[in-house]
């Protein structure tokens, strides 16, 4: 009886953990990490790197200030919306993959 309860508890705890993981976790670590950074608007964009004194330059390749929200609408990259990031849609995945080595 105890063994049966213990196995059930173990299986349930793993199921709950999997449901707490943000969507897109099956896309690979670097893409998933980038999706999450874009979702919460915290990452290594040039504007934040300047705030943190890691660089003196905050300009994107397109000429605008490179903030986390700018990354979603940059003319040089695939565009997506915050709503796209929640799913994630193919446009959000393309945006995350474009920026994954930069943020």
Backbone bond lengths (Angstrom), bond angles and torsions (degrees), N, CA, C in turn:
res aa  C-N    CA-C-N  psi(-1)  N-CA   C-N-CA  omega(-1)  CA-C   N-CA-C  phi
1 X - - - 1.450 - - 1.539 110.74 -
2 X 1.330 116.55 -47.29 1.462 120.52 179.89 1.525 110.87 -61.72
3 X 1.324 116.67 -40.86 1.465 121.59 179.19 1.528 110.29 -60.67
4 X 1.324 116.73 -42.46 1.461 121.76 -179.49 1.538 110.32 -64.16
5 X 1.320 117.23 -43.58 1.463 121.10 178.31 1.526 111.54 -64.92
6 X 1.315 116.26 -42.45 1.458 120.96 -179.80 1.523 111.24 -63.09
7 X 1.328 117.46 -43.79 1.466 120.94 178.05 1.523 111.12 -63.06
8 X 1.328 116.86 -42.20 1.465 120.57 178.35 1.514 111.68 -62.36
9 X 1.326 116.99 -42.28 1.455 121.47 179.36 1.525 110.50 -64.09
10 X 1.310 117.17 -42.77 1.459 121.73 180.00 1.526 110.78 -63.10
11 X 1.319 117.35 -44.82 1.463 120.86 179.44 1.524 110.98 -63.27
12 X 1.329 117.59 -42.31 1.462 121.11 179.75 1.522 111.53 -63.72
13 X 1.316 117.68 -41.62 1.462 119.85 -177.80 1.523 111.30 -64.98
14 X 1.320 117.89 -35.93 1.469 120.55 176.97 1.519 110.87 -68.85
15 X 1.304 117.57 -37.59 1.460 120.49 179.15 1.525 110.75 -65.50
16 X 1.301 117.44 -41.16 1.460 120.25 179.29 1.524 111.20 -64.86
17 X 1.308 117.98 -41.47 1.461 120.93 179.87 1.522 111.08 -62.13
18 X 1.312 117.10 -42.75 1.463 120.53 -179.27 1.521 110.91 -63.38
19 X 1.320 118.20 -34.83 1.457 120.41 -178.75 1.530 111.88 -75.17
20 X 1.327 118.42 -16.61 1.454 121.70 179.44 1.524 112.94 -85.96
21 X 1.304 117.83 -10.92 1.461 121.99 -179.21 1.528 108.92 -75.66
22 X 1.326 116.87 134.34 1.461 121.52 -179.78 1.523 110.91 -60.95
23 X 1.318 115.90 145.67 1.462 120.39 -178.99 1.524 110.42 -60.96
24 X 1.316 115.10 149.15 1.455 121.54 -178.21 1.509 113.50 98.16
25 X 1.340 117.59 0.38 1.468 120.59 -177.61 1.523 112.79 -63.44
26 X 1.323 116.84 -17.45 1.461 121.14 179.54 1.532 112.72 -84.52
27 X 1.319 118.06 1.17 1.468 122.19 -176.56 1.522 113.91 -89.19
28 X 1.300 117.84 -2.86 1.461 121.36 -176.07 1.513 109.94 103.20
29 X 1.323 115.59 150.36 1.461 121.73 -172.66 1.520 113.75 -57.60
30 X 1.329 119.54 -50.16 1.467 120.10 -173.74 1.524 111.77 -66.94
31 X 1.331 117.40 -37.65 1.466 120.16 177.81 1.518 110.24 -69.09
32 X 1.329 116.74 -44.48 1.460 121.09 -179.45 1.528 111.08 -63.13
33 X 1.317 116.59 -42.43 1.470 121.91 177.57 1.527 109.88 -59.95
34 X 1.319 116.92 -44.74 1.460 120.85 -179.73 1.521 111.49 -65.85
35 X 1.332 117.15 -41.08 1.468 120.64 175.96 1.524 110.25 -57.00
36 X 1.316 116.67 -47.52 1.463 120.38 -178.78 1.519 111.84 -65.21
37 X 1.312 117.90 -39.29 1.465 120.40 177.92 1.525 110.88 -65.49
38 X 1.329 116.75 -39.34 1.465 119.99 176.59 1.525 110.85 -67.67
39 X 1.324 117.53 -38.20 1.469 121.74 179.73 1.526 112.09 -61.14
40 X 1.314 116.92 -43.70 1.471 120.60 -175.36 1.530 112.99 -96.84
41 X 1.326 116.28 1.13 1.465 123.54 178.41 1.527 112.58 56.58
42 X 1.309 115.46 39.87 1.465 121.63 174.82 1.523 108.27 -134.22
43 X 1.293 116.42 119.09 1.454 120.90 -179.33 1.512 109.38 -173.71
44 X 1.306 115.80 -168.77 1.459 120.29 -175.21 1.524 112.32 -94.79
45 X 1.342 116.82 48.52 1.461 119.15 173.90 1.526 107.74 -70.60
46 X 1.318 116.49 163.05 1.466 119.86 -174.48 1.528 112.78 -65.33
47 X 1.331 117.65 -34.59 1.469 119.61 179.54 1.525 110.93 -63.82
48 X 1.326 117.60 -43.55 1.466 120.36 178.57 1.522 111.58 -71.44
49 X 1.322 117.26 -36.41 1.465 119.78 177.29 1.535 110.22 -62.11
50 X 1.340 116.51 -34.49 1.466 120.42 176.94 1.530 110.06 -69.16
51 X 1.330 117.24 -43.09 1.470 121.14 177.23 1.524 110.57 -58.72
52 X 1.319 116.60 -39.61 1.467 122.10 -178.19 1.536 112.52 -83.18
53 X 1.340 117.08 5.31 1.472 123.48 178.91 1.527 114.13 62.65
54 X 1.328 116.63 34.15 1.465 120.49 174.26 1.524 111.60 -95.60
55 X 1.331 116.77 -15.69 1.455 121.51 179.53 1.525 108.96 -153.35
56 X 1.307 116.47 164.06 1.463 120.49 174.93 1.522 110.82 -105.69
57 X 1.313 117.18 -7.49 1.463 123.26 -175.58 1.527 110.14 -107.27
58 X 1.346 116.86 129.74 1.465 120.10 178.28 1.525 112.98 -121.68
59 X 1.326 116.26 15.44 1.458 121.04 -176.19 1.524 111.89 -91.82
60 X 1.320 114.91 133.83 1.465 122.76 176.34 1.535 109.04 -76.12
61 X 1.301 116.98 165.67 1.471 121.13 178.01 1.527 112.00 -62.15
62 X 1.342 117.21 -21.79 1.465 120.88 179.25 1.530 112.15 -84.13
63 X 1.339 117.28 -9.17 1.458 121.63 178.44 1.517 114.84 104.05
64 X 1.320 118.79 -13.35 1.465 122.51 178.24 1.522 110.37 -86.27
65 X 1.332 115.64 164.62 1.461 119.90 173.45 1.523 107.09 -68.85
66 X 1.317 116.34 129.70 1.462 121.20 -175.29 1.529 110.58 -89.22
67 X 1.337 115.79 89.44 1.460 122.20 172.83 1.523 108.04 -96.71
68 X 1.316 116.86 170.25 1.465 119.41 178.63 1.527 110.82 -63.48
69 X 1.325 118.15 -39.48 1.466 119.53 178.53 1.525 111.20 -69.00
70 X 1.330 117.66 -31.16 1.470 120.74 177.03 1.530 111.44 -62.22
71 X 1.321 117.17 -34.02 1.462 120.61 -178.22 1.528 112.22 -58.99
72 X 1.331 117.32 -27.69 1.467 121.12 179.54 1.519 112.55 -75.64
73 X 1.328 117.22 -21.66 1.461 120.58 -175.16 1.523 114.07 -123.43
74 X 1.307 117.91 9.30 1.464 122.38 -178.73 1.530 110.67 -59.76
75 X 1.314 115.76 134.69 1.465 121.18 -179.27 1.526 112.42 -67.69
76 X 1.330 117.65 -21.26 1.465 121.59 -178.93 1.527 113.77 -86.40
77 X 1.325 117.57 -5.49 1.472 121.22 -172.52 1.524 111.11 -130.02
78 X 1.335 117.12 163.99 1.467 119.65 172.22 1.530 109.02 -61.30
79 X 1.307 116.85 136.16 1.460 121.05 -176.85 1.520 111.45 -96.65
80 X 1.335 114.73 151.85 1.464 120.66 174.29 1.521 108.73 -155.77
81 X 1.317 116.04 168.38 1.464 121.93 179.35 1.526 109.55 -108.92
82 X 1.330 117.50 165.41 1.467 119.34 174.53 1.531 112.16 -57.99
83 X 1.319 116.98 -33.37 1.463 120.99 177.49 1.530 110.97 -65.64
84 X 1.339 116.62 -37.06 1.470 120.83 176.98 1.525 111.10 -62.00
85 X 1.325 116.55 -35.71 1.464 120.97 -178.16 1.523 112.26 -67.07
86 X 1.321 117.39 -29.23 1.463 120.99 -176.48 1.521 112.31 -65.22
87 X 1.312 118.47 -34.69 1.473 121.66 -174.30 1.525 114.22 -71.40
88 X 1.250 126.32 -60.15 1.458 131.48 -5.83 1.537 111.69 -86.98
89 X 1.327 115.26 147.02 1.457 121.25 177.79 1.531 109.37 -82.68
90 X 1.336 117.69 167.77 1.472 119.79 176.91 1.536 113.16 -57.05
91 X 1.331 117.61 -34.83 1.472 118.83 178.68 1.530 111.05 -69.04
92 X 1.330 117.93 -34.98 1.468 121.02 176.70 1.525 110.81 -67.57
93 X 1.318 116.59 -40.46 1.469 120.80 178.49 1.528 109.71 -64.24
94 X 1.332 116.85 -42.30 1.469 120.43 178.69 1.527 110.89 -63.02
95 X 1.321 117.16 -41.29 1.466 121.59 178.55 1.528 110.47 -64.47
96 X 1.323 116.97 -46.49 1.471 121.14 179.72 1.525 111.06 -61.88
97 X 1.318 116.74 -41.27 1.469 119.75 179.84 1.524 111.36 -67.71
98 X 1.312 117.14 -35.06 1.459 120.40 178.31 1.532 110.71 -62.57
99 X 1.337 116.97 -42.31 1.460 121.75 -174.96 1.520 113.90 -93.98
100 X 1.323 119.11 -3.43 1.469 120.82 -169.32 1.528 114.96 -58.55
101 X 1.293 119.21 -26.65 1.470 120.33 178.73 1.526 113.00 -90.57
102 X 1.334 116.02 -6.06 1.465 120.53 -177.29 1.521 113.75 -106.29
103 X 1.323 117.16 -27.07 1.466 118.88 -176.39 1.506 109.92 -114.42
